[in-house]
Amino acid sequence: MLRVAGRMAQSRPDRKWWVMAAVAVGVFSSTIDGSTVNLALPVLARELGASFAAVQWVVLAYAFTVVGLMLIAARLGDRYGKKRVYTTGFVVFTLGSLCCAGSSSVGVLLVGRVVQAVGGSALVALGAALVTEAFPPTERGRAMGLVGAIVSVGLVSGPTLGGCILQALPWQALFLMNVPLGLVGAALTLRFVPNDPNLRAHPFDWRGAVTLVAALLSFLLAVTLSPRATESTMLLVAALAAALLGGVAFVKTERTAPFPLVDLELFSRSDLSLGVFTGWMAFVASSGLVLLVPFFLQDLQGRPPAAAGLLMAVPPLVMGLTSPLAGWLSDRIGPRPLATLGLGVLTGGYVLVGGLRLDTPAWEYLLRIACLGLGMGLFQSPNNSAIMGAVPRQQLGTASGLMSLSRLLGQASGVALVGTVWAALTRFLDPTRAGDPMSAPLEVQRHALSWTARGLALFLAGGVLLTLLHWRRERLAPLGT
C-alpha cells in the first residue's frame, strides 16, 4: 500500500511542485542564515562583549557540525525515511534559532548554533534526494536548476536583508526570522512529501559514524589552522595526522561493515565519483572569490562597502539566472556536456579575474566577474543531476549527502588554502615585509591576487580535462563492446 501511495503521490503533477516548495524553504533558510550571520559578527562582538576570535566560532561551530553530521543525516534518511528526517531537521533548526535569539552570552549562542546545525545537516543532506524522487528523470536537471536558483536568491538577498534588519531591529531578529520559515517548511513536508516505500531497518553503522565525524572535524580544524600555521604548528600537524588516521579507519570500517554508513562501491560509478570530485574543485575555487574580491574592491580600489556589496552580488545573480536554463538543457542533451562547458567557462573566468587592475572600472569588473557566475550556473545543476542519476533509488539520500559534503568541504578548504596562497605570494613578491600581507603595497597585493586567480584557473583546468576524458570514454564505450 505504501508503494502504491508513493506512486500516486509522484504521479500527481502538482505534488512535485509542493515538494519543491518544501525543499526551497529548507535551502533558502540554510543559505540566508549563513550570509546574514556572517554580516552580524561585528554587531555580535559589540553587543555580547566578545572578541573577534570568539564570535568567529559562531560561524565555525555551525559549519563544523553540519559537515560532521551531513552523511549521518543522509544515511538516517535512507534508513528511517527522508520525509521523517527532513521534517525533524526543520523542527530542530527552528528550536536552535529560538535558542540563538534568546542568547545572552557567546557561550549560549554557540550552543544554539550547534542545535541549529544538527537540524540544518538534515536539510542540506536530503533536499536534493527529495527533489530527485519527486520529479521524473526527464525533468531532474530542470529541478536541480531551480534549486541552484534558490541558492542564488539566498546568497544575493542575505546581505541586503540582514543589513536592513540590523539597522532597524536588534540582532536577535536575524534568528527569529528562521522560525516562520521552519514552521512553513515542516508543514509543507508533512503535507506533501510522500512516505518512503520499502524501508529496511538495518542496524546503524555507529563505528563508521564516529570515525567519519572524527576525520572530518580533524580535517576542518587543520584547514582552520593552516593560515596561522606558524603560530600553531604542532596543533596543525596533530590535526592533519588525526584526519589521515580517521580517514583510513573510516575506509577500513566501511569495507567490513555489513550495512555501511557509506557504500564505498558507489564510487565505482564514474558519474558519481567524477561529479563529487569536480564539485569539490569548483567550490574550492569559488571560495577564493568570496575571500579575496572584497579586499580587492574595498582595500585596493577604495570602494565603499555598499558599492562593493552590490558588485559582489553579480556572480550569484548570474548563477541564479543561468541554473534553471542549464538544468532544462541537461534534460535534453545530457548533464555531462553542460557540466564540462560550465567548468570551462569557470576556468576562463578566473583567467579574466587574474587581469584585474587597480584602476579597473566597474563595467569591466562586471564583465570579468560575471563569467564566474555563468560558469557555476552552467556547471552546478547538470553536475548535481549526474550525481543523483548515478545511484539507485534506495541510496538517493547518501548520494545527496555526498554531493552536499563535497560543496561544504570545498568551501571550507578553499577559504583556507586560497588565503594561504595569496598571503604566501604577497610575501614572496615583497620579501622585505614579513608581517601582515595586507600591509604590503597595493600593487603587490594586486599581483598576488592575479597569480592566485591564475592558479585557480590551472586547478580547474585539471577538472575540465578529467570531464573530457570521462565523456570521451563514455562515447567510445559502446564501440568497444
C-alpha angles and dihedrals in degrees: 000000000000089000091052092047091050091051091048090050092053093044093060106093094212096049094070091057092052089051088050088051091054091049091044091057090051094047093045093047095052094042098047093042092059096047095046094046091052089053091050097054096100090049092049091051091054098040096045096037092237134144123250090249089056097049090047086071089061084074099032096049090056094045094047093049095047093049093045095051102033099094090040090055090047092052091046088054091055090046104041102021130282093238093056095046093044092051090048088051091058092049095049092044090053093048090049090051090053090050090051092049091052095049119127096179139031090251093059090043090054090052089052091049091052090051089048090052093051088060093037092056090063092047093049095042101048106032095090092046092055092049091047091053094046097051125058117247091255089062099038095103092049090052093048089050090056090050089052090051091053090052089053092050089054093048093048098042098039100078093040095048092041091051092052092048094048091049095050105027141031117277090253088075089071089068097036091061087066091064099072090040091053093048093049092047093050091048093050092048094050093046104042112017109092122230118259113257124222099015114182117209097217118170112273116249100237094165090055091046093052095047091046093051091046092050095046096046092047090050092049091048089052090049090050092050097043096086088054096039094134090060098045106025097145093047090048092051090047092050092049091048091049091049092051094046092045091051092051091047090049093052092048091048094049093049092058101033114108091217106021125200088232120022100224089200086075088075090063084073101090095205091057098043093045092046094049093047097046090044088057090049093051093052093045087058097042091054087063089065092052092049105039109028095065088057090048094051098043108027101030102033097028097230118158117252093252093055091044090051092054092049091048090055092065100082096050089044092053089044091053092052094045102043098071092048092048091049092050092050093047089060088059106038101021130264101261100067091051094044089052091048090049093053089048093052090046090052091051090047092060090049088055092047087053088064096060115127133198089253097043107139121232095253092054091045090053092051092050098043095043089070089068092057091043092051094048091046092053093044109039107058096042090046091050090048090053091051095049092045092054098069136062119258095257091060099046092108092055092047091049090051093050090050093051092043092055089052096049095042089049092052094046097046093039094057092054097039096045092045091050093049092049092049092047092049091049091054091045092053092046107028092169089075112064096167133073109349089218088069091063119103113283094244090053090052090048092051090050090051091050094052092044090054091048090050089054089050090054090047091053092045087066088058091050090052091050093051092047091051091048092048091049092050090051092051093048096043096085090050091057096050 
